[in-house]
Amino acid sequence: MKQFIYVLKLIPRLLKESNWTDADNEVVERHFAHLQSLLAEGKLILAGKTEGLEERTFGIVIFEAEDLESAQKQMRLDPAVQDGIMDAELYPYTIALMRGKL
């Protein structure tokens, strides 16, 4: 298995809290549930986001996949990407150091 990372950024409309709809919040709930299922499957290594709600705010998802095509498919299955509330960019990635791992 190879490691990949995708970087998530909110679409511009959602950088203002008053623009969020119930539908947007539901997509985020499905996004989080999706990441939890990847974790349970042993595919997810790490996921998180920077604080705030501004243009520089971003999230990351580090995960394992067989190849680039599989990684792209996995990224596109993320509800936040599928439903268009976040833009995502995928990169091959290698964890060089991690606490608790030699």
C-alpha positions as CSV (number, residue, x, y, z in Angstrom):
1,M,0.0,0.0,0.0
2,K,1.1,3.5,-0.8
3,Q,0.4,6.7,1.2
4,F,-1.4,9.7,-0.2
5,I,-2.6,13.0,1.2
6,Y,-5.4,15.2,0.0
7,V,-5.8,18.8,1.0
8,L,-9.3,20.1,1.4
9,K,-10.4,23.8,1.2
10,L,-13.9,25.1,1.7
11,I,-15.6,26.7,-1.3
12,P,-15.6,30.5,-1.0
13,R,-19.3,30.8,-0.1
14,L,-18.6,28.8,3.1
15,L,-15.9,31.1,4.4
16,K,-18.7,33.2,6.0
17,E,-20.5,31.3,8.8
18,S,-23.8,32.9,8.0
19,N,-23.8,31.3,4.5
20,W,-23.8,27.7,5.9
21,T,-27.1,25.8,5.3
22,D,-28.5,22.8,7.0
23,A,-27.6,20.8,3.8
24,D,-23.9,22.0,4.1
25,N,-23.8,20.9,7.8
26,E,-25.3,17.5,6.8
27,V,-22.6,17.0,4.2
28,V,-19.9,17.7,6.8
29,E,-21.5,15.1,9.1
30,R,-21.4,12.6,6.2
31,H,-17.8,13.6,5.5
32,F,-16.8,12.9,9.1
33,A,-18.7,9.6,9.1
34,H,-16.9,8.7,5.9
35,L,-13.5,9.4,7.5
36,Q,-14.5,7.3,10.5
37,S,-15.3,4.4,8.3
38,L,-11.9,4.7,6.6
39,L,-10.3,4.6,10.0
40,A,-12.2,1.5,11.0
41,E,-11.2,-0.2,7.7
42,G,-7.5,0.6,8.5
43,K,-7.1,2.9,5.5
44,L,-7.0,6.3,7.2
45,I,-3.8,7.3,8.9
46,L,-4.7,10.9,9.9
47,A,-7.3,13.5,9.3
48,G,-7.7,17.0,10.6
49,K,-8.1,20.7,9.9
50,T,-6.6,24.1,10.8
51,E,-8.6,26.3,13.1
52,G,-10.8,29.1,11.8
53,L,-13.0,29.9,8.9
54,E,-10.9,31.9,6.5
55,E,-9.3,31.6,3.1
56,R,-6.2,30.0,4.5
57,T,-8.2,27.3,6.5
58,F,-7.6,23.8,5.2
59,G,-8.0,20.1,6.1
60,I,-5.9,17.1,5.3
61,V,-6.6,13.4,4.9
62,I,-3.6,11.0,5.0
63,F,-4.5,7.5,3.9
64,E,-3.3,4.4,2.1
65,A,-4.3,3.1,-1.3
66,E,-3.0,0.6,-3.8
67,D,-2.2,3.2,-6.4
68,L,-2.9,6.7,-7.6
69,E,-6.1,5.7,-9.4
70,S,-7.4,4.1,-6.3
71,A,-6.4,7.1,-4.2
72,Q,-8.2,9.5,-6.6
73,K,-11.3,7.3,-6.4
74,Q,-11.2,7.4,-2.6
75,M,-10.8,11.1,-2.6
76,R,-13.8,11.6,-4.9
77,L,-15.9,9.4,-2.7
78,D,-15.5,11.9,0.2
79,P,-19.0,13.5,0.6
80,A,-17.5,16.9,1.0
81,V,-15.8,16.5,-2.4
82,Q,-18.8,14.7,-4.0
83,D,-21.2,17.4,-2.9
84,G,-18.9,20.3,-3.9
85,I,-18.6,22.0,-0.5
86,M,-14.8,21.4,-0.5
87,D,-12.2,21.4,-3.2
88,A,-9.5,18.7,-2.9
89,E,-6.0,18.2,-4.3
90,L,-4.4,14.8,-4.1
91,Y,-0.6,14.2,-3.7
92,P,1.5,11.0,-3.3
93,Y,2.9,11.2,0.2
94,T,5.3,9.4,2.5
95,I,5.4,9.7,6.2
96,A,9.0,10.0,7.2
97,L,8.7,10.4,11.0
98,M,5.8,9.8,13.3
99,R,5.6,9.8,17.1
100,G,5.6,6.3,18.5
101,K,7.0,4.8,15.2
102,L,10.7,4.3,14.5
